[in-house]
């Protein structure tokens, strides 16, 4: 008879095996990870496959958040026709007057432009692969994602090396 603690230990030992971990960029590589995971799970059912986002540097996250807050503040000022230059004792420049006159267009332009910059700040371009916590592929170093046959060969070489 298995007790609750023995079930946990059996489950723990059942999951001991090779682990292939993918760290990918949030902008565009999730689908690639899912495709690779499906292919690899069919070919290597004994391998546990994990995926997670590759984190951008903290300063870039903070910069993107600050830009997002500034974007929202500027949009509120434009929509509310608030002349922020009065607070500094300066006359409103012609571009600010244009923004106040063309509220919808300027807010949309500001919104999309800032979103593009924020996206670039947090984009890492990473697609990093490790097998049992040992790095086996880095898009940041190679500049490309491995083709499935390349990844198969890397996994097989690593598995034969550790066996």
C-alpha positions as YAML, in Angstrom:
chain: A
units: angstrom
residues:
- id: 1
  name: UNK
  ca: [0.00, 0.00, 0.00]
- id: 2
  name: UNK
  ca: [1.35, 3.40, -0.99]
- id: 3
  name: UNK
  ca: [1.09, 6.16, 1.52]
- id: 4
  name: UNK
  ca: [0.86, 9.78, 0.53]
- id: 5
  name: UNK
  ca: [4.57, 10.31, 1.18]
- id: 6
  name: UNK
  ca: [5.58, 7.25, -0.85]
- id: 7
  name: UNK
  ca: [3.42, 8.45, -3.78]
- id: 8
  name: UNK
  ca: [5.30, 11.73, -3.72]
- id: 9
  name: UNK
  ca: [8.67, 10.00, -3.75]
- id: 10
  name: UNK
  ca: [7.61, 7.67, -6.59]
- id: 11
  name: UNK
  ca: [6.39, 10.69, -8.54]
- id: 12
  name: UNK
  ca: [9.64, 12.51, -7.79]
- id: 13
  name: UNK
  ca: [11.79, 9.68, -9.12]
- id: 14
  name: UNK
  ca: [9.49, 9.20, -12.13]
- id: 15
  name: UNK
  ca: [10.29, 12.77, -13.25]
- id: 16
  name: UNK
  ca: [14.05, 12.37, -12.93]
- id: 17
  name: UNK
  ca: [15.45, 12.43, -16.42]
- id: 18
  name: UNK
  ca: [16.84, 14.80, -18.98]
- id: 19
  name: UNK
  ca: [15.33, 18.28, -19.00]
- id: 20
  name: UNK
  ca: [15.50, 20.48, -22.07]
- id: 21
  name: UNK
  ca: [14.86, 24.11, -21.22]
- id: 22
  name: UNK
  ca: [14.13, 26.89, -23.71]
- id: 23
  name: UNK
  ca: [14.42, 30.57, -22.83]
- id: 24
  name: UNK
  ca: [12.93, 32.70, -25.58]
- id: 25
  name: UNK
  ca: [12.17, 36.31, -26.43]
- id: 26
  name: UNK
  ca: [8.59, 37.40, -25.77]
- id: 27
  name: UNK
  ca: [8.34, 38.97, -29.23]
- id: 28
  name: UNK
  ca: [7.78, 36.14, -31.64]
- id: 29
  name: UNK
  ca: [9.57, 33.03, -30.40]
- id: 30
  name: UNK
  ca: [6.82, 31.44, -28.29]
- id: 31
  name: UNK
  ca: [5.31, 29.72, -31.34]
- id: 32
  name: UNK
  ca: [8.74, 28.47, -32.40]
- id: 33
  name: UNK
  ca: [9.23, 27.03, -28.91]
- id: 34
  name: UNK
  ca: [5.82, 25.32, -29.05]
- id: 35
  name: UNK
  ca: [6.62, 23.81, -32.46]
- id: 36
  name: UNK
  ca: [10.03, 22.58, -31.31]
- id: 37
  name: UNK
  ca: [8.53, 21.19, -28.09]
- id: 38
  name: UNK
  ca: [5.96, 19.18, -30.06]
- id: 39
  name: UNK
  ca: [8.60, 17.81, -32.45]
- id: 40
  name: UNK
  ca: [11.02, 16.97, -29.64]
- id: 41
  name: UNK
  ca: [8.35, 15.38, -27.45]
- id: 42
  name: UNK
  ca: [7.50, 12.98, -30.26]
- id: 43
  name: UNK
  ca: [11.13, 12.07, -30.96]
- id: 44
  name: UNK
  ca: [12.30, 12.04, -27.31]
- id: 45
  name: UNK
  ca: [9.33, 11.23, -25.02]
- id: 46
  name: UNK
  ca: [11.70, 10.65, -22.08]
- id: 47
  name: UNK
  ca: [12.86, 14.28, -22.12]
- id: 48
  name: UNK
  ca: [11.04, 16.86, -20.03]
- id: 49
  name: UNK
  ca: [10.67, 20.10, -22.01]
- id: 50
  name: UNK
  ca: [10.29, 23.47, -20.33]
- id: 51
  name: UNK
  ca: [9.94, 26.96, -21.77]
- id: 52
  name: UNK
  ca: [10.08, 30.41, -20.27]
- id: 53
  name: UNK
  ca: [10.72, 34.00, -21.27]
- id: 54
  name: UNK
  ca: [14.29, 35.24, -21.43]
- id: 55
  name: UNK
  ca: [14.25, 38.32, -19.21]
- id: 56
  name: UNK
  ca: [15.51, 41.63, -20.57]
- id: 57
  name: UNK
  ca: [17.93, 43.67, -18.44]
- id: 58
  name: UNK
  ca: [16.22, 45.38, -15.49]
- id: 59
  name: UNK
  ca: [17.22, 48.87, -16.65]
- id: 60
  name: UNK
  ca: [15.43, 48.31, -19.97]
- id: 61
  name: UNK
  ca: [12.28, 47.19, -18.16]
- id: 62
  name: UNK
  ca: [12.38, 50.31, -15.98]
- id: 63
  name: UNK
  ca: [12.98, 52.52, -19.02]
- id: 64
  name: UNK
  ca: [10.04, 50.94, -20.88]
- id: 65
  name: UNK
  ca: [7.78, 51.50, -17.84]
- id: 66
  name: UNK
  ca: [8.88, 55.13, -17.55]
- id: 67
  name: UNK
  ca: [8.23, 55.66, -21.26]
- id: 68
  name: UNK
  ca: [4.78, 54.09, -20.88]
- id: 69
  name: UNK
  ca: [3.93, 56.40, -17.98]
- id: 70
  name: UNK
  ca: [5.22, 59.47, -19.89]
- id: 71
  name: UNK
  ca: [3.18, 58.41, -22.93]
- id: 72
  name: UNK
  ca: [-0.02, 58.23, -20.90]
- id: 73
  name: UNK
  ca: [0.70, 61.57, -19.20]
- id: 74
  name: UNK
  ca: [1.28, 63.27, -22.56]
- id: 75
  name: UNK
  ca: [-1.90, 61.77, -24.02]
- id: 76
  name: UNK
  ca: [-3.90, 63.07, -21.04]
- id: 77
  name: UNK
  ca: [-2.33, 66.52, -21.47]
- id: 78
  name: UNK
  ca: [-3.12, 66.56, -25.20]
- id: 79
  name: UNK
  ca: [-6.70, 65.38, -24.72]
- id: 80
  name: UNK
  ca: [-7.22, 67.85, -21.87]
- id: 81
  name: UNK
  ca: [-5.61, 70.71, -23.86]
- id: 82
  name: UNK
  ca: [-3.20, 71.28, -20.97]
- id: 83
  name: UNK
  ca: [-0.26, 73.45, -21.92]
- id: 84
  name: UNK
  ca: [2.55, 71.83, -19.92]
- id: 85
  name: UNK
  ca: [4.96, 74.55, -20.99]
- id: 86
  name: UNK
  ca: [3.07, 77.11, -18.85]
- id: 87
  name: UNK
  ca: [4.34, 75.23, -15.77]
- id: 88
  name: UNK
  ca: [7.90, 76.05, -16.85]
- id: 89
  name: UNK
  ca: [7.11, 79.64, -17.85]
- id: 90
  name: UNK
  ca: [7.79, 78.88, -21.52]
- id: 91
  name: UNK
  ca: [5.64, 79.61, -24.54]
- id: 92
  name: UNK
  ca: [4.10, 76.55, -26.25]
- id: 93
  name: UNK
  ca: [6.19, 75.44, -29.24]
- id: 94
  name: UNK
  ca: [4.48, 75.07, -32.59]
- id: 95
  name: UNK
  ca: [4.56, 71.24, -32.47]
- id: 96
  name: UNK
  ca: [2.67, 71.29, -29.15]
- id: 97
  name: UNK
  ca: [0.06, 73.62, -30.62]
- id: 98
  name: UNK
  ca: [-0.26, 71.22, -33.56]
- id: 99
  name: UNK
  ca: [-0.75, 68.30, -31.11]
- id: 100
  name: UNK
  ca: [-3.50, 70.18, -29.26]
- id: 101
  name: UNK
  ca: [-5.18, 71.10, -32.57]
- id: 102
  name: UNK
  ca: [-4.95, 67.54, -33.96]
- id: 103
  name: UNK
  ca: [-5.70, 65.56, -30.81]
- id: 104
  name: UNK
  ca: [-6.77, 62.26, -32.31]
- id: 105
  name: UNK
  ca: [-3.95, 62.03, -34.82]
- id: 106
  name: UNK
  ca: [-1.25, 63.15, -32.38]
- id: 107
  name: UNK
  ca: [-2.44, 60.78, -29.61]
- id: 108
  name: UNK
  ca: [-2.54, 57.84, -31.99]
- id: 109
  name: UNK
  ca: [0.89, 58.68, -33.36]
- id: 110
  name: UNK
  ca: [2.31, 59.08, -29.84]
- id: 111
  name: UNK
  ca: [0.68, 55.84, -28.68]
- id: 112
  name: UNK
  ca: [1.96, 53.68, -31.56]
- id: 113
  name: UNK
  ca: [5.42, 55.24, -31.66]
- id: 114
  name: UNK
  ca: [5.94, 54.80, -27.92]
- id: 115
  name: UNK
  ca: [4.61, 51.23, -28.05]
- id: 116
  name: UNK
  ca: [7.14, 50.40, -30.77]
- id: 117
  name: UNK
  ca: [9.99, 51.84, -28.70]
- id: 118
  name: UNK
  ca: [8.78, 50.05, -25.54]
- id: 119
  name: UNK
  ca: [8.65, 46.77, -27.47]
- id: 120
  name: UNK
  ca: [12.20, 47.23, -28.72]
- id: 121
  name: UNK
  ca: [13.43, 47.97, -25.21]
- id: 122
  name: UNK
  ca: [12.10, 44.69, -23.78]
- id: 123
  name: UNK
  ca: [12.89, 42.56, -26.83]
- id: 124
  name: UNK
  ca: [15.95, 40.38, -26.26]
- id: 125
  name: UNK
  ca: [16.01, 38.32, -29.46]
- id: 126
  name: UNK
  ca: [16.93, 35.31, -27.34]
- id: 127
  name: UNK
  ca: [16.31, 31.65, -28.07]
- id: 128
  name: UNK
  ca: [18.54, 29.87, -25.59]
- id: 129
  name: UNK
  ca: [18.47, 26.10, -25.12]
- id: 130
  name: UNK
  ca: [19.98, 24.12, -22.25]
- id: 131
  name: UNK
  ca: [19.96, 20.39, -21.55]
- id: 132
  name: UNK
  ca: [20.17, 19.51, -17.86]
- id: 133
  name: UNK
  ca: [21.20, 23.13, -17.15]
- id: 134
  name: UNK
  ca: [24.10, 22.93, -19.61]
- id: 135
  name: UNK
  ca: [23.80, 25.48, -22.44]
- id: 136
  name: UNK
  ca: [23.65, 23.71, -25.81]
- id: 137
  name: UNK
  ca: [22.50, 26.54, -28.12]
- id: 138
  name: UNK
  ca: [22.41, 30.33, -27.96]
- id: 139
  name: UNK
  ca: [20.76, 32.50, -30.58]
- id: 140
  name: UNK
  ca: [22.40, 35.49, -28.91]
- id: 141
  name: UNK
  ca: [25.82, 33.98, -29.75]
- id: 142
  name: UNK
  ca: [25.08, 32.32, -33.10]
- id: 143
  name: UNK
  ca: [22.57, 34.83, -34.45]
- id: 144
  name: UNK
  ca: [20.12, 32.13, -35.48]
- id: 145
  name: UNK
  ca: [17.78, 29.41, -34.26]
- id: 146
  name: UNK
  ca: [18.93, 25.81, -34.77]
- id: 147
  name: UNK
  ca: [17.21, 23.71, -37.39]
- id: 148
  name: UNK
  ca: [15.46, 20.62, -35.93]
- id: 149
  name: UNK
  ca: [18.09, 18.19, -37.33]
- id: 150
  name: UNK
  ca: [20.84, 20.26, -35.69]
- id: 151
  name: UNK
  ca: [19.00, 20.16, -32.37]
- id: 152
  name: UNK
  ca: [18.44, 16.39, -32.68]
- id: 153
  name: UNK
  ca: [22.17, 15.89, -33.21]
- id: 154
  name: UNK
  ca: [23.06, 18.12, -30.25]
- id: 155
  name: UNK
  ca: [20.66, 16.22, -27.98]
- id: 156
  name: UNK
  ca: [21.86, 12.81, -29.17]
- id: 157
  name: UNK
  ca: [25.53, 13.78, -28.77]
- id: 158
  name: UNK
  ca: [24.87, 15.12, -25.29]
- id: 159
  name: UNK
  ca: [22.85, 12.05, -24.29]
- id: 160
  name: UNK
  ca: [25.60, 9.68, -25.51]
- id: 161
  name: UNK
  ca: [28.23, 11.78, -23.76]
- id: 162
  name: UNK
  ca: [26.44, 11.66, -20.39]
- id: 163
  name: UNK
  ca: [25.37, 8.00, -20.67]
...
